[in-house]
Amino acid sequence: MPSIFYAPDQIRIDVEERQTLLNAALSAGIPHTHVCGGHARCSTCRVIVVEGLDNIEPPNEVERALAERLGLPREVRIACQATVRGSVRVRRLVLDDDDVALVDRMRKSKVDLTPVGEEIRVAILFSDIRGFTPFTEALLPYDVIHVLNRHFEAMGSAVATEGGFINNYMGDGFMALFGVDGKPDAPMRAVRAALGMLSAMTSKMTPYLLATYGHAFDIGIGIHYGEAVVGPVGSSDRKAITAIGDAVNFASRIESATKDIGARLLVSEAIHREITGRAVIGKTARVSVKGKTGEHELFEVTAVREG
């Protein structure tokens, strides 16, 4: 009799041949997500086959059409359609409401804040993942992209809550801008967003990564406040708002300095002046920043003061 080992539940069950992966999981009490009720009208029951892919029947017409539309790799199967003919090891890919939203989200985002290029004072936030390369060494390509998308979704939500927006993704990092829309107090909003990002890492991302993959990663954040040239850049059909200038480069260097200083969030003197009395400051350091002359004082922010 074939068996199915389900991760991250760490449950093995014996099943009848030609039983679908979804029905087998539900029969065993495994909380296998299936938003459409198991009718292949969504892909929330998707699993990744870790071992025994040849022991699952080839995709039927319905599953094949859905997989082609979504661009799923061969080892990712739709559990409500995939039937077993031998023992396999699979891992559920949609574990909670955040995963459901990420998988099913079809909306497109559009940023149209600045019609022409202009020099404005903005708060610039850079974030980068610490230890992402070793984290991904044992992952399949699908998992790498899924983890990044889930990470960016959580971080982007914290940024958007404070009125900022991510305007540029760079591998496993990104840049976000505050103040492009003319709203006041961009430095404080950027700091609150950064703290929200760190909170999301602690409360959402880290538990999810540990439960799903057995290990996790962290992030570093750097913020600066200064003049930058902001405007839409790109081809006529694919323009995006970007920021250019020394202030942008400095914000990037501050983020890099978090590694050496051992802090998760560092801000420049310009940010510190704007948030004095409204934030809790941890360690401070004077550092030489690549591309800048002299030493610059950086401040670790650990919390904001209420009221």
N, C-alpha and C positions, 0 to 999 in steps of 0.2 A: 504494500500500500504506500503510495507517495506521501511525502510529508512536506510541509511548508514551514520555514523558519522566518518569523516576522521580526524585523527590527524597526524602530528602537525598542519594541515591546519585549524582546527577548523571549518570545513564545514559539514553541514548535508544536504543530498539530498534524495529525494524520488526516488525509482527505481522500475522497473518492476520485478516480480519474475523471477528467472532463468537468470537474468542479471549478468554477471561476475563483480567482484569487479573492475577489470581494466577498462572495458568499461564504467562502471558507473562513475569512477573517471575522465576519459578522457572526457566524455560527459559534465561533470560539470566544465571542464577547470582546473582540478587539475593536476599539473605537475608530474604525476605518471611515474616513470622511467620504461622502458620496452625495454631494449637494443636489444633483439631478435625480437621485433615487436609483442610480445604477442603470441609466438608460443611454449612456454614452453621449449625453447632451452637454457634458462639461468634462473636465479632465482632473477634477479634484480627487479622484480615487487613484491617481497615477502612482505607480511604484517603480523603483529601480531594482532590476534583477542583479543581485550580487554574485550568485552562483546558480548554475543550472539553466541558463537561458534556453538551451536546446530542449529542456524538459517542459517547456511551455509551447502550446500549439501556436503556429504562426498567426499573425493578426488576421482577423476576419475583415471583411470589406468595411464594416463600420469603424472598427478600430484603426484600420490602415488610413482611412480618409481623415480621421481626427488627428492621427499622429503626423500625417503629411501637412495638414493645415497648421499645426502648432510647431512643426519642425522638431519633433521629439527624436532623440537618438534611438537606436535599435534596442538598447537595454532598458529603456523606459517603456513600461506597458500600462495600458488602461485596465485596471483590475476588474472592472465589471464585465469586461469582454474576454480577458485572457484566461484560458483554461489550462490546467496542469495535466501532464502525462507522466511526470516523474518528480523526484524530490528537488526542491529549489530553496534558495534563500533570497528574500526580498526585503526592501526597506520602504516603508510608507514615506511619501515625500510631502504630503500635506498633513500637518500635525495639529494645526490650530487655526483660529479665525484669521490671524495675520497671513498665514500661508494661503488660505482661501481667497482673501482679498488680492494677494499678489498674483495668484494663478489666474483668477478670473477678471482682473482689471483690464478693461479694454479702452478706457478713456485715453486721450492724448492731451498732454500738457502743452500750453503755448504761452510764452512770455513775450509781452509786447509793452514794455514800460517806457522805453526811451526812443522816440522816433528818429532822432539824429544823434551823432556823437557829440558829447560835451564833457567837460571836465567838472566833476562834482566830488564832494567829500563823502566817502563811503566807508563803512566798516567791512573789512575783508576777512573772511574766515577760511582757513585751510584745515582740512582734516585728512589723516592718512592712517591706514591700518598698520598696527605693529605686529610683526610675525605672521603676515599672511602667506608668504611663500612656504615656510615649513608647514603651516596649517593645511595647505592645499596639496602637499606632496602625495598623500594617500587618497585623494579625492578624484572621482571621475569628472570630466569636463562639465557635465550637466550640473553636478553639485557645486562646482566653483562658481558658475554663473548664477545658480539659484541663491547661494549664500550672499554673493555680492548684491543681487537685486533685493534680497530681504534686508540686508544691511543698509543699502541706500534708501530703501523705503522708510525704515525706522529713523534714520538720520534726517532725511528730507522732511519727515513729519515734524520733527523738533524744530527744524529751520523755519518751516512754513508757519508754525504756531506763533513765531515771533516776527512775522512779516518779512522774512528774508526769502531768498530762492537760490537754489543750486544752479549755477550757470555753466559749470564746466566739470566734467568727470575726467580723471587722469588715472587710469588703471584702477587701483583700489583706493584712490583718494579723490577728493573733490574740492572745489572752491565755491563759496557761497557769498552773496552780497547782501548788505543791509543798508538802506537809505536811498536806494535808486528810485524808490517810489515817492520820495519826499517826506515820508513819515519821520517824526522827530525821534531823538534818542537812539540812533542807530547803534552806538557802541554798547549801550546797556542791553538792547535787544539781542545783539550778537552774542554777548556773554550769557544771557539767559538761554539762548538757543544752544550754546555749547554745553552748558550744564545739563540741559534737557537731553542732549545727545549722550552725555556720559551716564545719565540716569537710565536712558533706554538701553545702553550697553549692559549695565548692571542688572536691570530688572527683566529685560526681554532677550537681548541677543545672547548674552553669556549662558543663561539657563538653556536656551534653545540649542546652542551649539554643543554644550556639554551633553545634553540628552540625545542629540542626533548623531554627533560625531566623536564624542568622548574627549574633546579638547576645544579650546576657544582661543580668541585673539583679543587684543585691546586696540585703542586708538590714541592718537595724539592730535591736539588741536592748537593752532596758533591764530591770534587775531590782531589786526592792526587797523588804525583809523587814519585815513589820509586822502589826499587828492589822487584821483585816477581818471583816465579817459574812459568813459563808458558809452557804449553804443552797440547797435546790431552789426554783427560781422558774419560773413559767410556768403555762399552763392545765393542767387536770387530766390531759389526755392527752399533754401535751408539756412535761414539766418537765426542767430542766437545772440542774446545780450552778453557782452564780455567786458572785462575791465583790463586796462593796460596801464603800466607805469611803475615807478619805483615803489610805490606803496604796496602794489600787488607782490612784487618780488620780496619785499621785506616781510610781508605776512607769511609767505612761503618759508622764508628762512626761520621765522619764529617757530613755526610748526616743526621744522627739522630740529630745532634746539631742544624740543621736549625730550628727545632721546638722550641727549647728553646731561640734561639737568635732572631727569628722572621725574618729570611732571606730566600730567595728562593734559593740562590746559595752561597755556602761557599767553599773556597779552603784553602789548608794547606800552611804553610810557604814555603815548597818546591816548590809548584806551584807558589806562589807569587813571589819568587825570579826569576823564569823563565819568568814571564810576566810583571815585573816591567817596568813602562813607556809605556806599550802597552795596559793597561787595566785601566778602571775607578774603583776605590775602594770605596765602601761605608763604612758601619760600620765595625769595627774590635772588636774582643772579645778574651779574654784569658779564656780558659775553661779547666776543667779537663775532660779528655776523658776516658771512661771506658776501662780498659785493658792497659792503658798507664800511666806511672808515670809522675808526675809534671803537669804543665799547658802548654797548647799549644795555640799559637795565630792563629786564623782563620780570614779570610778576605772575606768580601762580594764583589763579582764582579757584577757590574751593566751594564757595556758596555765595548767594546774594542775601542781603539783609531785607527782611520784610518791613513794609511800612515806610 
